[in-house]
């Protein structure tokens, strides 16, 4: 591994060396800190004590948030197509009236 592309991150007090492009370093560090914050939240609740289960719970929580975000930001392509057709009809109507 080229040292310029190796990033050392800390997850639950353990260091991991990962390869990443230089322009992604800050994003990876931010992602690691976000993961650690979720892990701390779960640990502080005290319901789960096993490290592996804590990490799985954090990963599931983050994945759930991501999927919810994607669903709420998704586009209804059929609705967009209907709107385009409606706009075209209105434009055609106006153009036909002006042509008369």
N, CA, C and O of each residue as an XYZ file, in Angstrom:
400
protein
N       0.834     -1.183      0.000
C       0.000      0.000      0.000
C       0.874      1.240      0.000
O       1.871      1.305      0.718
N       0.512      2.193     -0.779
C       1.188      3.479     -0.821
C       0.748      4.286      0.395
O      -0.448      4.406      0.659
N       1.718      4.849      1.148
C       1.388      5.580      2.371
C       0.433      6.739      2.144
O      -0.333      7.095      3.040
N       0.468      7.329      0.962
C      -0.445      8.432      0.684
C      -1.895      7.955      0.669
O      -2.813      8.749      0.879
N      -2.101      6.689      0.428
C      -3.452      6.163      0.313
C      -3.892      5.357      1.523
O      -4.972      4.766      1.508
N      -3.076      5.321      2.572
C      -3.431      4.562      3.766
C      -3.925      5.526      4.832
O      -3.281      6.530      5.138
N      -5.067      5.203      5.382
C      -5.661      6.022      6.428
C      -5.891      5.133      7.641
O      -6.428      4.032      7.517
N      -5.491      5.604      8.796
C      -5.706      4.856     10.033
C      -6.916      5.461     10.730
O      -6.934      6.648     11.057
N      -7.926      4.625     10.951
C      -9.129      5.084     11.646
C      -9.289      4.288     12.932
O      -8.761      3.184     13.070
N     -10.019      4.864     13.858
C     -10.266      4.232     15.149
C     -11.754      3.927     15.248
O     -12.587      4.828     15.152
N     -12.082      2.664     15.440
C     -13.465      2.246     15.655
C     -13.492      1.472     16.969
O     -12.818      0.451     17.105
N     -14.253      1.945     17.913
C     -14.372      1.313     19.230
C     -13.012      1.078     19.889
O     -12.794      0.047     20.524
N     -12.103      2.037     19.736
C     -10.802      1.919     20.368
C      -9.807      1.034     19.644
O      -8.691      0.837     20.126
N     -10.187      0.503     18.507
C      -9.279     -0.326     17.707
C      -8.895      0.427     16.453
O      -9.737      1.052     15.808
N      -7.618      0.365     16.110
C      -7.140      1.041     14.912
C      -7.235      0.118     13.707
O      -6.929     -1.072     13.778
N      -7.669      0.706     12.600
C      -7.764     -0.007     11.338
C      -7.073      0.824     10.273
O      -7.301      2.029     10.174
N      -6.229      0.185      9.479
C      -5.587      0.846      8.342
C      -6.383      0.489      7.103
O      -6.574     -0.682      6.777
N      -6.842      1.524      6.422
C      -7.618      1.276      5.209
C      -7.030      2.082      4.067
O      -6.443      3.145      4.270
N      -7.195      1.570      2.895
C      -6.735      2.256      1.701
C      -7.867      3.124      1.178
O      -9.010      2.679      1.072
N      -7.535      4.370      0.851
C      -8.561      5.250      0.293
C      -7.888      6.338     -0.531
O      -6.740      6.697     -0.268
N      -8.595      6.864     -1.527
C      -8.051      7.979     -2.306
C      -7.864      9.201     -1.411
O      -8.629      9.412     -0.469
N      -6.856      9.992     -1.706
C      -6.582     11.174     -0.889
C      -7.778     12.108     -0.787
O      -8.007     12.710      0.262
N      -8.543     12.236     -1.865
C      -9.677     13.163     -1.842
C     -10.870     12.629     -1.046
O     -11.857     13.343     -0.868
N     -10.795     11.397     -0.570
C     -11.867     10.809      0.231
C     -11.522     10.735      1.717
O     -12.357     10.324      2.522
N     -10.311     11.124      2.090
C      -9.836     10.970      3.464
C     -10.765     11.635      4.478
O     -11.141     11.011      5.470
N     -11.134     12.873      4.244
C     -11.981     13.596      5.198
C     -13.346     12.935      5.341
O     -13.893     12.859      6.441
N     -13.891     12.461      4.231
C     -15.197     11.801      4.281
C     -15.125     10.493      5.070
O     -16.037     10.168      5.830
N     -14.042      9.754      4.884
C     -13.870      8.496      5.618
C     -13.710      8.774      7.111
O     -14.293      8.077      7.941
N     -12.922      9.791      7.447
C     -12.754     10.158      8.860
C     -14.087     10.580      9.472
O     -14.397     10.228     10.611
N     -14.869     11.335      8.710
C     -16.193     11.759      9.186
C     -17.107     10.548      9.379
O     -17.847     10.470     10.359
N     -17.048      9.610      8.439
C     -17.864      8.397      8.549
C     -17.462      7.582      9.779
O     -18.322      7.054     10.484
N     -16.168      7.482     10.032
C     -15.690      6.738     11.205
C     -16.167      7.406     12.490
O     -16.578      6.722     13.427
N     -16.115      8.727     12.542
C     -16.575      9.440     13.735
C     -18.085      9.272     13.912
O     -18.570      9.128     15.034
N     -18.823      9.292     12.807
C     -20.270      9.087     12.872
C     -20.579      7.695     13.419
O     -21.441      7.533     14.282
N     -19.862      6.692     12.906
C     -20.047      5.320     13.390
C     -19.726      5.233     14.880
O     -20.473      4.622     15.644
N     -18.623      5.839     15.289
C     -18.260      5.825     16.710
C     -19.317      6.506     17.570
O     -19.582      6.064     18.688
N     -19.923      7.576     17.061
C     -20.967      8.255     17.848
C     -22.191      7.361     18.010
O     -22.809      7.342     19.075
N     -22.543      6.621     16.962
C     -23.665      5.681     17.058
C     -23.337      4.552     18.034
O     -24.188      4.125     18.814
N     -22.114      4.084     17.981
C     -21.678      3.030     18.901
C     -21.768      3.523     20.341
O     -22.238      2.798     21.218
N     -21.315      4.762     20.589
C     -21.389      5.328     21.946
C     -22.839      5.437     22.422
O     -23.142      5.144     23.578
N     -23.734      5.861     21.517
C     -25.158      5.957     21.877
C     -25.685      4.602     22.343
O     -26.353      4.505     23.373
N     -25.379      3.566     21.578
C     -25.864      2.222     21.900
C     -25.245      1.728     23.205
O     -25.934      1.139     24.037
N     -23.951      1.966     23.382
C     -23.280      1.563     24.630
C     -23.902      2.266     25.830
O     -24.123      1.650     26.872
N     -24.185      3.563     25.679
C     -24.732      4.343     26.792
C     -26.137      3.897     27.184
O     -26.544      4.063     28.334
N     -26.877      3.330     26.232
C     -28.203      2.805     26.566
C     -28.084      1.616     27.512
O     -28.985      1.363     28.312
N     -26.980      0.889     27.422
C     -26.711     -0.209     28.339
C     -27.465     -1.496     28.073
O     -27.337     -2.450     28.841
N     -28.251     -1.549     27.003
C     -29.028     -2.758     26.717
C     -28.181     -3.839     26.051
O     -28.450     -5.030     26.204
N     -27.161     -3.416     25.314
C     -26.294     -4.362     24.611
C     -24.881     -4.169     25.146
O     -24.391     -3.043     25.228
N     -24.230     -5.268     25.511
C     -22.874     -5.150     26.058
C     -21.814     -5.804     25.168
O     -20.645     -5.423     25.223
N     -22.201     -6.766     24.364
C     -21.266     -7.457     23.486
C     -20.834     -6.522     22.352
O     -21.679     -5.959     21.657
N     -19.529     -6.359     22.165
C     -18.995     -5.431     21.162
C     -19.497     -5.734     19.756
O     -19.865     -4.826     19.010
N     -19.508     -6.999     19.403
C     -19.956     -7.376     18.062
C     -21.420     -6.987     17.856
O     -21.782     -6.480     16.794
N     -22.240     -7.214     18.837
C     -23.660     -6.861     18.733
C     -23.855     -5.346     18.692
O     -24.754     -4.849     18.014
N     -23.020     -4.624     19.412
C     -23.096     -3.161     19.386
C     -22.790     -2.651     17.983
O     -23.491     -1.781     17.465
N     -21.744     -3.195     17.370
C     -21.377     -2.771     16.017
C     -22.480     -3.119     15.028
O     -22.805     -2.314     14.156
N     -23.056     -4.306     15.154
C     -24.145     -4.704     14.257
C     -25.347     -3.790     14.450
O     -25.965     -3.376     13.469
N     -25.687     -3.472     15.680
C     -26.812     -2.569     15.947
C     -26.547     -1.190     15.355
O     -27.452     -0.573     14.792
N     -25.315     -0.702     15.478
C     -24.963      0.601     14.908
C     -25.064      0.564     13.387
O     -25.605      1.487     12.778
N     -24.547     -0.500     12.772
C     -24.607     -0.633     11.314
C     -26.049     -0.703     10.830
O     -26.399     -0.080      9.828
N     -26.885     -1.458     11.534
C     -28.301     -1.542     11.152
C     -28.995     -0.189     11.297
O     -29.787      0.202     10.440
N     -28.697      0.519     12.379
C     -29.298      1.832     12.581
C     -28.911      2.815     11.495
O     -29.759      3.543     10.980
N     -27.635      2.839     11.145
C     -27.157      3.748     10.099
C     -27.756      3.368      8.752
O     -28.168      4.241      7.988
N     -27.808      2.073      8.456
C     -28.392      1.613      7.197
C     -29.867      1.975      7.119
O     -30.351      2.395      6.068
N     -30.575      1.816      8.215
C     -31.993      2.176      8.266
C     -32.177      3.671      7.978
O     -33.052      4.051      7.200
N     -31.360      4.510      8.601
C     -31.429      5.953      8.353
C     -31.152      6.273      6.890
O     -31.836      7.108      6.298
N     -30.153      5.616      6.304
C     -29.810      5.842      4.902
C     -30.967      5.467      3.987
O     -31.322      6.230      3.088
N     -31.556      4.297      4.211
C     -32.664      3.851      3.365
C     -33.874      4.761      3.511
O     -34.537      5.067      2.520
N     -34.174      5.199      4.730
C     -35.271      6.153      4.932
C     -35.007      7.446      4.184
O     -35.908      8.007      3.561
N     -33.779      7.913      4.246
C     -33.406      9.148      3.565
C     -33.555      8.997      2.056
O     -34.064      9.895      1.385
N     -33.116      7.875      1.530
C     -33.241      7.639      0.086
C     -34.703      7.590     -0.336
O     -35.071      8.134     -1.377
N     -35.530      6.947      0.463
C     -36.952      6.847      0.119
C     -37.623      8.214      0.138
O     -38.424      8.525     -0.742
N     -37.306      9.017      1.117
C     -37.963     10.320      1.228
C     -37.458     11.296      0.178
O     -38.150     12.260     -0.149
N     -36.263     11.062     -0.356
C     -35.712     11.950     -1.373
C     -35.874     11.400     -2.782
O     -35.380     11.994     -3.740
N     -36.558     10.277     -2.915
C     -36.694      9.684     -4.238
C     -37.757     10.418     -5.047
O     -38.644     11.074     -4.499
N     -37.644     10.290     -6.349
C     -38.580     10.930     -7.253
C     -39.564      9.901     -7.780
O     -39.207      8.749     -8.025
N     -40.801     10.330     -7.949
C     -41.806      9.489     -8.584
C     -41.750      9.810    -10.069
O     -42.342     10.790    -10.523
N     -41.036      8.983    -10.825
C     -40.802      9.254    -12.236
C     -42.104      9.321    -13.021
O     -42.215     10.111    -13.959
N     -43.092      8.506    -12.658
C     -44.378      8.555    -13.359
C     -45.070      9.893    -13.134
O     -45.669     10.445    -14.057
N     -44.993     10.413    -11.924
C     -45.571     11.723    -11.633
C     -44.868     12.809    -12.438
O     -45.519     13.714    -12.961
N     -43.563     12.728    -12.539
C     -42.809     13.715    -13.313
C     -43.198     13.639    -14.783
O     -43.361     14.672    -15.433
N     -43.348     12.431    -15.314
C     -43.761     12.267    -16.714
C     -45.146     12.869    -16.942
O     -45.371     13.540    -17.949
N     -46.081     12.633    -16.007
C     -47.428     13.204    -16.138
C     -47.373     14.728    -16.145
O     -48.075     15.375    -16.923
N     -46.559     15.286    -15.301
C     -46.437     16.746    -15.251
C     -45.871     17.301    -16.552
O     -46.312     18.346    -17.031
N     -44.902     16.608    -17.118
C     -44.330     17.043    -18.397
C     -45.386     17.006    -19.487
O     -45.486     17.937    -20.286
N     -46.174     15.941    -19.528
C     -47.250     15.834    -20.525
C     -48.254     16.968    -20.337
O     -48.680     17.578    -21.318
N     -48.642     17.261    -19.092
C     -49.576     18.358    -18.818
C     -49.006     19.697    -19.263
O     -49.718     20.511    -19.852
N     -47.746     19.925    -18.989
C     -47.114     21.189    -19.392
C     -47.072     21.297    -20.906
O     -47.325     22.371    -21.452
N     -46.759     20.211    -21.594
C     -46.743     20.224    -23.065
C     -48.126     20.554    -23.619
O     -48.249     21.329    -24.568
N     -49.169     19.967    -23.028
C     -50.539     20.260    -23.481
C     -50.855     21.738    -23.313
O     -51.421     22.364    -24.210
N     -50.491     22.290    -22.170
C     -50.750     23.706    -21.919
C     -49.990     24.583    -22.910
O     -50.531     25.566    -23.415
N     -48.749     24.228    -23.185
C     -47.954     24.993    -24.156
C     -48.584     24.895    -25.535
O     -48.708     25.901    -26.233
N     -48.986     23.682    -25.938
C     -49.631     23.498    -27.240
C     -50.914     24.304    -27.334
O     -51.194     24.906    -28.371
N     -51.700     24.323    -26.259
C     -52.946     25.084    -26.243
C     -52.668     26.568    -26.438
O     -53.333     27.226    -27.238
N     -51.705     27.089    -25.723
C     -51.360     28.512    -25.836
C     -50.827     28.819    -27.228
O     -51.199     29.835    -27.815
N     -49.970     27.970    -27.762
C     -49.411     28.201    -29.091
C     -50.490     28.137    -30.165
O     -50.471     28.927    -31.109
N     -51.428     27.208    -30.032
C     -52.515     27.092    -31.005
C     -53.423     28.309    -30.958
O     -53.876     28.770    -32.006
N     -53.703     28.842    -29.775
C     -54.535     30.039    -29.651
C     -53.835     31.238    -30.270
O     -54.478     32.066    -30.916
N     -52.536     31.338    -30.081
C     -51.780     32.463    -30.632
C     -51.631     32.358    -32.139
O     -51.483     33.377    -32.814
N     -51.666     31.148    -32.681
C     -51.525     30.944    -34.118
C     -52.802     31.296    -34.864
O     -52.754     31.559    -36.066
N     -53.949     31.308    -34.180
C     -55.239     31.576    -34.837
C     -55.452     33.015    -35.112
O     -56.489     33.391    -35.659
